[in-house]
Amino acid sequence: MANIISRADVSYSHEVALLFNEYRQFYGCKDDVPAAEQFIRARLQDASSVVFIARSPEGMGLGFVQLYPSYSSLRLAPIFILNDVFVTQHARCVGIGRGLVQQATEYAKAQGARALVLETQKENVREQGLYEALGFVRDQKFLTYELEIHSLLK
């Protein structure tokens, strides 16, 4: 039976937070389910992000994607930042990531967005292949810079 992808609302906060916590650990963050749940609940409550969750027919959380609405000054149009894509280890390589990104793309189109923008680690070659297979193009014009504000406050 097929996995189910649906838009998460606040009632999904804990389920998404478990996956979000696992995602953050994948990127070297500490295990902290309460903080993950607080963050996800706030995003869903104030609608500052859009989350889609993939679940097995039995209701087990398999993965999620999180989008943040934004705007492009150069495009003079709305865009979405595809900030997080994660599929739990035991559910990889069966098309769940592809399905989540496709769901995010359809949502962005339906909202009138001009683009879906994402970043991924240079070492994440598998995901780069997925993104390129889905039509994403690596930016050749712009570099990404980051200023850690917290370190400036010390």
Backbone bond lengths (Angstrom), bond angles and torsions (degrees), N, CA, C in turn:
res aa  C-N    CA-C-N  psi(-1)  N-CA   C-N-CA  omega(-1)  CA-C   N-CA-C  phi
1 M - - - 1.456 - - 1.533 109.42 -
2 A 1.308 117.88 148.05 1.462 123.51 -174.80 1.526 112.17 -74.06
3 N 1.336 114.55 148.97 1.448 120.64 172.75 1.524 108.63 -73.40
4 I 1.311 116.09 157.47 1.468 122.19 -174.46 1.519 108.67 -114.24
5 I 1.330 116.53 129.28 1.462 121.58 174.72 1.514 107.28 -112.29
6 S 1.324 116.28 125.93 1.459 120.40 179.92 1.518 109.99 -140.11
7 R 1.321 114.28 158.34 1.461 119.32 177.18 1.523 108.52 -75.77
8 A 1.326 115.27 132.67 1.461 120.59 -178.60 1.523 110.06 -85.19
9 D 1.315 115.40 141.00 1.458 121.17 169.08 1.532 106.72 -116.60
10 V 1.311 117.23 -173.70 1.466 121.21 -175.18 1.531 112.05 -57.19
11 S 1.318 117.48 -31.11 1.466 119.38 -179.58 1.533 112.33 -64.77
12 Y 1.310 118.21 -16.23 1.461 123.18 178.07 1.532 112.29 -92.56
13 S 1.319 118.19 1.79 1.470 121.73 -171.61 1.519 113.50 -51.26
14 H 1.311 117.73 -48.64 1.465 119.76 -177.21 1.524 111.07 -66.45
15 E 1.309 116.64 -45.34 1.467 121.10 -178.79 1.534 111.20 -61.49
16 V 1.324 117.10 -45.05 1.464 120.57 177.38 1.525 109.94 -66.66
17 A 1.330 117.18 -39.55 1.465 120.85 -178.61 1.528 112.04 -60.60
18 L 1.315 118.04 -36.61 1.471 120.12 177.63 1.531 110.28 -61.84
19 L 1.328 116.73 -43.27 1.462 121.05 177.46 1.529 110.71 -69.07
20 F 1.331 116.32 -40.90 1.464 122.01 179.94 1.531 110.23 -62.43
21 N 1.318 116.48 -40.99 1.466 121.15 177.48 1.528 110.18 -62.63
22 E 1.315 117.11 -42.84 1.465 121.73 178.05 1.539 110.24 -63.82
23 Y 1.313 116.45 -41.53 1.470 122.59 176.84 1.531 110.71 -58.99
24 R 1.318 115.82 -47.04 1.469 120.27 -179.38 1.533 111.17 -64.24
25 Q 1.318 116.99 -38.03 1.465 120.24 176.66 1.528 110.78 -64.44
26 F 1.318 117.03 -36.76 1.462 121.97 176.29 1.529 110.24 -55.82
27 Y 1.333 116.69 -34.93 1.461 122.07 179.72 1.533 113.03 -95.57
28 G 1.318 117.58 16.20 1.453 121.41 171.98 1.516 116.09 91.36
29 C 1.316 118.55 6.01 1.465 120.91 177.48 1.527 109.61 -82.08
30 K 1.318 115.96 157.21 1.466 119.52 -178.27 1.531 111.00 -75.05
31 D 1.308 114.46 155.53 1.462 123.26 177.54 1.531 108.16 -68.25
32 D 1.343 117.02 117.00 1.459 120.33 -178.37 1.529 109.22 -156.26
33 V 1.323 115.51 78.12 1.466 120.90 -177.87 1.529 111.88 -59.99
34 P 1.355 120.40 -43.89 1.469 118.99 179.32 1.536 113.06 -57.81
35 A 1.328 117.48 -42.71 1.472 120.22 178.83 1.523 110.57 -67.23
36 A 1.333 116.63 -40.41 1.460 120.47 178.07 1.530 110.38 -61.70
37 E 1.328 115.91 -43.05 1.464 119.19 -179.74 1.527 111.28 -67.45
38 Q 1.298 117.55 -39.58 1.468 120.63 177.96 1.529 110.20 -61.12
39 F 1.332 116.45 -43.66 1.452 121.28 -179.65 1.535 110.98 -64.08
40 I 1.327 116.63 -49.82 1.469 120.72 -178.66 1.523 110.75 -64.06
41 R 1.319 117.45 -44.85 1.469 120.37 179.40 1.530 110.74 -57.71
42 A 1.322 117.39 -44.21 1.473 121.22 179.73 1.526 110.51 -62.11
43 R 1.339 117.40 -43.24 1.475 120.38 -179.99 1.522 110.87 -62.78
44 L 1.322 116.42 -40.28 1.466 119.85 -178.60 1.530 111.46 -75.54
45 Q 1.330 117.31 -36.07 1.461 120.06 179.61 1.515 112.23 -66.26
46 D 1.327 117.00 -43.96 1.466 118.58 -177.00 1.531 112.73 -94.47
47 A 1.327 116.04 5.55 1.476 122.54 178.18 1.530 112.01 56.32
48 S 1.336 116.98 32.27 1.462 120.02 177.62 1.525 111.64 -81.91
49 S 1.314 117.06 -9.64 1.461 121.03 172.20 1.526 108.74 -143.41
50 V 1.316 113.57 165.07 1.461 121.74 176.41 1.522 105.90 -120.09
51 V 1.312 116.04 128.19 1.464 121.28 -177.94 1.522 109.01 -121.58
52 F 1.324 114.93 132.76 1.463 121.27 170.15 1.514 107.04 -114.15
53 I 1.320 116.33 138.05 1.454 121.57 -178.89 1.526 109.01 -120.79
54 A 1.327 115.03 139.36 1.465 121.55 174.11 1.518 107.31 -100.39
55 R 1.326 114.63 132.36 1.462 119.95 -179.42 1.516 109.29 -131.81
56 S 1.318 115.42 150.65 1.457 120.60 175.31 1.528 107.94 -73.20
57 P 1.318 117.48 164.79 1.475 119.37 176.21 1.535 112.35 -57.47
58 E 1.339 116.63 -24.57 1.464 120.78 177.99 1.520 112.49 -84.51
59 G 1.315 117.52 -3.43 1.462 121.69 176.46 1.515 115.20 95.93
60 M 1.339 118.89 7.93 1.459 121.24 179.79 1.529 109.82 -79.13
61 G 1.342 116.55 132.15 1.451 121.19 177.06 1.515 111.11 -67.38
62 L 1.336 116.83 126.79 1.463 121.88 -176.93 1.528 112.81 -112.22
63 G 1.327 116.53 -26.57 1.456 119.57 -178.39 1.508 110.60 -179.34
64 F 1.330 115.77 172.20 1.460 120.37 179.06 1.516 109.88 -153.94
65 V 1.295 115.05 163.26 1.449 123.69 171.34 1.522 106.93 -134.77
66 Q 1.336 116.41 141.03 1.468 121.10 -179.71 1.527 109.12 -126.79
67 L 1.322 114.80 128.54 1.463 123.10 -179.12 1.517 110.21 -114.99
68 Y 1.321 115.67 142.31 1.459 121.27 174.17 1.522 108.77 -118.25
69 P 1.326 116.97 125.04 1.469 118.67 176.82 1.520 110.51 -70.25
70 S 1.327 115.39 143.44 1.447 121.62 178.12 1.524 108.72 -154.03
71 Y 1.323 115.85 -168.95 1.459 121.66 178.60 1.509 109.37 -136.44
72 S 1.304 115.92 151.54 1.454 122.48 174.07 1.521 108.35 -110.54
73 S 1.309 116.54 118.12 1.460 121.03 178.29 1.528 110.85 -66.22
74 L 1.318 117.25 -38.74 1.458 119.81 -178.78 1.521 112.07 -70.63
75 R 1.324 116.56 -34.44 1.466 120.98 178.49 1.533 112.29 -85.51
76 L 1.331 116.22 -14.69 1.472 121.92 -174.92 1.525 110.27 53.51
77 A 1.341 114.43 45.34 1.462 118.41 -173.57 1.527 110.81 -156.80
78 P 1.331 115.61 161.89 1.466 119.14 174.98 1.531 110.95 -71.95
79 I 1.317 114.91 149.81 1.466 122.85 173.77 1.524 107.69 -137.30
80 F 1.297 116.35 170.48 1.459 121.27 170.84 1.516 108.35 -123.71
81 I 1.319 115.43 139.80 1.454 122.10 173.65 1.518 106.72 -96.90
82 L 1.313 115.53 116.30 1.455 121.22 177.40 1.530 105.02 -85.70
83 N 1.319 114.97 91.88 1.458 120.46 -169.76 1.517 113.06 -83.83
84 D 1.303 117.81 -38.09 1.464 120.77 -173.58 1.524 110.16 -134.21
85 V 1.314 116.00 129.84 1.462 122.85 169.75 1.513 105.88 -133.67
86 F 1.322 116.44 127.40 1.461 118.74 -179.08 1.519 109.99 -149.10
87 V 1.325 114.64 137.27 1.461 122.35 171.68 1.520 106.07 -127.05
88 T 1.317 116.01 128.34 1.455 121.05 -178.91 1.533 110.31 -60.55
89 Q 1.318 115.54 149.42 1.467 122.40 -171.81 1.529 113.08 -49.35
90 H 1.319 118.31 -46.16 1.467 120.95 -174.29 1.527 113.41 -73.70
91 A 1.339 118.00 -5.81 1.463 120.53 -177.85 1.533 112.49 -116.05
92 R 1.318 117.34 11.98 1.469 120.45 -177.60 1.526 111.52 -78.89
93 C 1.321 114.38 159.17 1.472 123.43 174.35 1.527 113.67 71.26
94 V 1.328 117.71 21.76 1.465 119.94 176.36 1.531 111.77 -124.38
95 G 1.338 116.87 13.41 1.461 120.46 174.28 1.516 116.31 95.13
96 I 1.325 117.54 5.34 1.467 119.59 -178.48 1.527 110.70 -68.55
97 G 1.322 117.67 -44.31 1.465 120.51 178.03 1.517 110.96 -59.48
98 R 1.314 116.79 -44.74 1.463 121.87 177.43 1.527 110.45 -58.48
99 G 1.318 116.32 -46.04 1.464 120.49 -179.85 1.516 112.23 -62.77
100 L 1.322 117.02 -40.26 1.467 120.74 179.12 1.531 111.24 -65.65
101 V 1.330 117.16 -44.34 1.466 120.11 179.48 1.528 110.20 -66.38
102 Q 1.324 117.29 -38.89 1.463 119.62 177.23 1.532 111.12 -64.56
103 Q 1.321 117.42 -38.66 1.467 120.93 177.11 1.530 109.82 -63.55
104 A 1.326 116.79 -42.98 1.461 120.95 178.11 1.525 110.78 -61.90
105 T 1.325 116.43 -40.60 1.462 121.28 179.48 1.525 110.84 -64.00
106 E 1.308 116.90 -45.29 1.467 120.69 179.17 1.529 110.92 -62.78
107 Y 1.313 116.33 -40.40 1.464 120.10 178.37 1.525 110.31 -62.94
108 A 1.332 116.72 -46.72 1.465 120.75 -179.86 1.526 110.65 -59.96
109 K 1.324 116.92 -42.72 1.479 120.74 177.28 1.527 110.48 -60.03
110 A 1.315 115.81 -46.49 1.472 120.63 -177.95 1.525 111.78 -63.06
111 Q 1.334 116.57 -27.25 1.467 120.66 179.69 1.528 112.15 -88.04
112 G 1.319 117.95 1.77 1.453 121.70 178.85 1.514 114.95 79.45
113 A 1.322 117.10 18.47 1.464 120.38 179.53 1.521 110.00 -70.42
114 R 1.311 115.68 147.57 1.469 121.44 177.73 1.518 112.26 -88.67
115 A 1.325 116.98 -20.95 1.461 118.99 -177.64 1.517 110.64 -157.35
116 L 1.310 113.61 158.12 1.456 123.58 171.67 1.525 104.69 -120.56
117 V 1.337 116.78 119.78 1.460 122.75 -172.98 1.517 108.98 -114.06
118 L 1.338 116.68 139.18 1.461 119.36 177.52 1.508 110.20 -145.94
119 E 1.318 114.98 161.98 1.459 123.89 171.58 1.516 106.81 -124.55
120 T 1.314 115.91 149.78 1.454 120.69 173.32 1.520 108.44 -145.14
121 Q 1.293 115.86 157.24 1.465 119.87 179.05 1.530 110.07 -64.50
122 K 1.325 115.56 145.32 1.461 120.45 178.85 1.524 111.50 -58.14
123 E 1.329 116.69 -33.85 1.464 121.71 -178.04 1.526 112.89 -77.59
124 N 1.306 118.30 -11.83 1.457 122.19 -175.26 1.535 110.38 -83.91
125 V 1.319 115.47 63.94 1.457 122.52 -173.47 1.532 111.77 -63.74
126 R 1.313 117.52 -38.53 1.472 120.86 -179.47 1.524 110.30 -59.15
127 E 1.311 117.04 -47.94 1.467 120.10 -179.50 1.525 111.62 -68.29
128 Q 1.321 117.38 -35.70 1.464 119.79 176.66 1.522 109.93 -58.50
129 G 1.331 116.74 -41.68 1.466 121.05 177.25 1.516 111.77 -61.09
130 L 1.332 116.57 -41.74 1.464 120.18 177.86 1.521 110.33 -62.47
131 Y 1.333 116.87 -48.79 1.457 120.17 -177.86 1.525 111.22 -60.21
132 E 1.317 116.29 -44.13 1.463 119.63 -179.84 1.520 111.13 -66.43
133 A 1.332 117.75 -37.12 1.468 121.21 177.13 1.529 111.38 -64.16
134 L 1.338 116.67 -27.72 1.465 120.92 179.50 1.532 112.61 -89.81
135 G 1.332 117.18 3.74 1.455 120.55 175.15 1.519 115.86 102.68
136 F 1.312 118.63 -1.89 1.462 121.04 176.43 1.528 108.40 -68.30
137 V 1.320 116.24 142.99 1.456 122.24 -179.55 1.525 108.44 -118.94
138 R 1.324 116.18 131.77 1.459 121.04 178.21 1.524 109.48 -66.26
139 D 1.312 116.55 129.88 1.460 121.90 -179.17 1.529 109.68 -68.24
140 Q 1.308 116.32 128.02 1.458 121.59 179.39 1.530 112.42 -108.75
141 K 1.344 116.07 -3.25 1.462 120.14 -174.77 1.523 113.89 -103.75
142 F 1.323 116.94 -30.22 1.456 120.34 -171.59 1.522 111.14 -120.39
143 L 1.317 115.75 146.55 1.453 123.16 172.95 1.521 108.13 -105.62
144 T 1.294 117.16 151.61 1.453 121.58 177.24 1.528 108.38 -99.18
145 Y 1.323 115.82 128.58 1.461 122.23 174.66 1.514 107.79 -119.32
146 E 1.308 115.68 155.95 1.461 120.57 -178.71 1.522 108.80 -140.48
147 L 1.306 115.86 137.43 1.470 122.47 175.26 1.515 106.94 -118.93
148 E 1.297 117.23 114.11 1.462 122.17 -179.57 1.529 108.16 -77.43
149 I 1.307 117.36 101.78 1.469 123.27 -176.03 1.520 110.83 -64.64
150 H 1.310 117.23 -40.46 1.467 120.60 -178.14 1.525 111.31 -54.72
151 S 1.329 116.62 -41.26 1.471 119.27 -178.63 1.526 111.49 -67.05
152 L 1.324 117.42 -23.97 1.469 120.78 178.04 1.523 112.13 -76.54
153 L 1.333 116.90 -19.26 1.455 121.39 -176.87 1.520 112.54 -85.20
154 K 1.293 118.65 -11.00 1.472 122.31 -176.10 1.502 111.72 -75.32
